[in-house]
Amino acid sequence: MNKNQQIKVGIFSFFSGAGFLDLGFDTTEGFETLFVNEFHEPFMEIYKASRKELKISEPIFGYSTEDICSFLENGQSQSLSYNIQRAKDNFDLIGFIGGPPCPDFSVGGKNRGSEGENGRLSATYIELIVQNQPDFFLFENVKGLYRTKKHKAFFEEMKNKLIVNGYHLTEKLINAIEFGAPQDRERIILIGFKHKTLKDFKVKLNSSSTLESFDWNSKLLYNSEEVLSQNWPTQELFDEDSERPLPKGINKKLTVQYWFDRNDVLNHPNSIHYFQPRAGLPKFQSIQEGDDLKKSYKRLHRWRYSPTAAYGNNEVHLHPYKARRISAAEALAIQSLPKEFVIPENISLTNMFKTIGNGVPYLASKGLAETIRHFIETFKN
């Protein structure tokens, strides 16, 4: 390949949700999403509408709401394989990206592991990679899969299957805050490149299956340990519609208020979309600004980053200085989405917050795409 020629990468996306992970790739030079699979139709509706608003072209192989398991069966399997072969005519590399549903590996969720319905989908995604042999893949999941003893064995089993089937692997527990998202959110990322692809591009390999030349730090903006150890404000009395000055010694760009302002959340189309209180105002007024230590009803602090945006299992985030839960516009801001990202108003509040909480923060997605791009650029050197 000519050193001045850009390597074109076609992406096949699975478990796409509303497309936060895909958006990071779509906005990174050289990548194009060619196929999108999301089983839950409301999420797919958000995906399509948001891409139209963002003026991103539709994937050339379309959208699918089929169960991912169907792509291992004859008809759908052949169709997917055929589209991958067609894509190879116009793209130098083909990549699979996806984050299978994770409650079965989450300590705060179902915690059923590989035997749970969602846990089995992780194995299905790995099998799909093995059968179709994309040049590379990205697998995203909760840190419980990586750190919990009973789940880690399953994770190692999946990795061994990928190695046996010709992939060199690299993994890291990332934190979204490292990429500039205002959120303390750890996730395990597993990336693999096919041995033959690396050999064809003359990438230097060692005798192990570890992709040692992959530089995870090439596109990081911050060190998470250093950021989290800053002198962040803790708790202050809730004072409705109050103003508080920015404390000294913290990074403003990683605060909730910075992103609320950046995304103009009060004038965003999704500003009116939030759950109304059932317990009445006293409960909303009694929790201090910055008190996010409870399992539920966590009040954000305007001048601090958010805890993980996960809006299931009764997790509720309260607005820092308003007596209500945060709106969908504010949740999108915490997920570092562009302010032009809009969820259609006909989508239910439950589906809005579920897909927002499930998604990879946009800046983390873009950082991962740029990290993969940085590695791919070594192919030309």
Order of alpha helices (4+ residues) and beta strands (2+ residues): beta-alpha-beta-alpha-beta-alpha-beta-alpha-beta-alpha-alpha-beta-beta-beta-alpha-alpha-alpha-alpha-beta-beta-beta-alpha-alpha-alpha
